[in-house]
Structures are given as structure tokens and as C-alpha cells.
Amino acid sequence: MEKKIFGLLVQNEPGVLAHIAGMFSARSFNIDSLVVGRTEDEAFSRMIIVTSGDEATLEQIRKQLGKIVTVVKVQDLSHHDTVERDLLLIRVNCPPEKRGELRQIAEVFRGSIVDIGPKSVILQLTGPEAKIEAFVDLCRPYGIVELSRTGVIAIARSNSRGKDLRAPVSVGKSRPRSVHSTSQEPEVALPPS
């Protein structure tokens, strides 16, 4: 099983998320993580989808995403050097005498305590998935009360020569680059992604 991170630029309109999730569901594809947020242009949203499967399944997912009309661009971020982050909030059982110990563990991972209660603490940590998983494993002996994660967000880096690695991956049918363009209008450049 291979893991892939797909970055999508989608039109910011109602029903887009449901349409994409429905495509995954209808074809029995699994979504490991899905994060959606606004971009620098209010007409568009960015989706980061983490999924896994064999090579043929992942290629099929990429092609199907490209066929969805409201998807402006699909990028396989797995093929680029990327900055990836996940945010973790975790409530851990922690009597007062153990707080120093837990704080030290959090500091090693560059995390922090964001709330203290009589019997527990809430810690915050950001980083790649592997770092988050390692931290969660170290918290297990204390007793995890509650855990919440954002899921992976990612952006492709520019390479060392200044080349922008954000160019769209060619998928699906060709369509105008602007939400409002018609065949008579010239193509409009999309905002940087």
C-alpha cells in the first residue's frame, strides 16, 4: 500500500466537498485525511487529501478527481519536496506531580501545554505525521483522555533554483482556468497555489 497526498484547488462553492467525498465513497476509495480551507483568493479553496492504495488505485483516484468540474487543479504532492504539518491537541491524565515530566517530553517535540486542569493537561504539537505519532505513543502511558488532529496540510516547496513546483498536473478534460470564463473569453491565470 502506497500513501499519496493530493493537493486540489477547487471552486469555493456549496457542494464541492460533498461531490468529492461522494466520488471516493462511490468507488470504495478510502480517505485517510481531508482538510479544506480558504486560499488567498476567495473564489477558491484548497483541499489536501491523503489516501492510500496500490499504484493503479491511486492513479484512478487522480484521474477521477481531475474529471470533477469544480476541481480546477490536481497536484500529486507525493512527487514534490513539500512542507507537511499536522496539528495535534491531546488531553492527557496528569496529576500535578507529573506535569514537569510531561512538559519536558512536550518541549523535546517542540510542543506546549495549552491548558491545565486539576487532573489533566492539554498539549499542542505541530509537525509531520511521524512526529505526531511518536508523541502520541509517549503520551499513552499517562492515559489519553481525548485527542484531536487536523489532518495533514501541505504545500510544495520551490526548488533551490527558484523554480516553482506548483505547476498543475494534467488530468481529466481541458477546461477554462477561470471560474467565470467562457469559450469566447481569454483564459485567466489562476492565483498562486
Sequence and secondary structure as in RCSB ss.txt:
>XXXX:A:sequence
MEKKIFGLLVQNEPGVLAHIAGMFSARSFNIDSLVVGRTEDEAFSRMIIVTSGDEATLEQIRKQLGKIVTVVKVQ
DLSHHDTVERDLLLIRVNCPPEKRGELRQIAEVFRGSIVDIGPKSVILQLTGPEAKIEAFVDLCRPYGIVELSRT
GVIAIARSNSRGKDLRAPVSVGKSRPRSVHSTSQEPEVALPPS
>XXXX:A:secstr
 EEEEEEEEEE STTHHHHHHHHHHHTT   SEEEEEE SSTTEEEEEEEEEE HHHHHHHHHHHHH TTEEEEE
EGGGS EEEEEEEEEEEE  GGGHHHHHHHHHHTT EEEEE SSEEEEEEEE HHHHHHHHHHHGGG EEEEEE 
  EEEE   TTS      B  SS   SSTT  TTS        
